[in-house]
Amino acid sequence: MFAVCRADELAPGESTRFVADVPIAVFNADGVFYAVDDTCTHQDASLSAGFLEGCFVECPLHAAFFDLRSGAPAGPPAKRALRTHQVLVEGGTVYVQLTPREVELPLEAEGAA
């Protein structure tokens, strides 16, 4: 679990970025904290530099929208979901527990019985 910041340091409507296994964006959406992988799944752009609207973030590069609750894209051009992470606020500190990456099979193992 990563300590990201003090809850009072991240005002509603703001975001911050930290690097774990990949860059992670943490958003304060009207007092509810969300964490997702920071890189847009459509093209390399930092979502922490995007525009927050409720619990949705708009990518600053091509305007793809993502639901911070599920990571799901809310329309084109993005088609793949973001990895979401559990957020815990304890003692005034925002913590993020990373969700493990899915295991990807190497190409030569595909279709093997």
Secondary structure, DSSP 8 states (H G I E B T S, - for coil): -EEEEEGGGS-TT-EEEEESSSEEEEEEETTEEEEEESB-SSSS-BGGGSEEETTEEE-TTT--EEETTT--B-STT--S---EEEEEEETTEEEEE---------GGGTT--
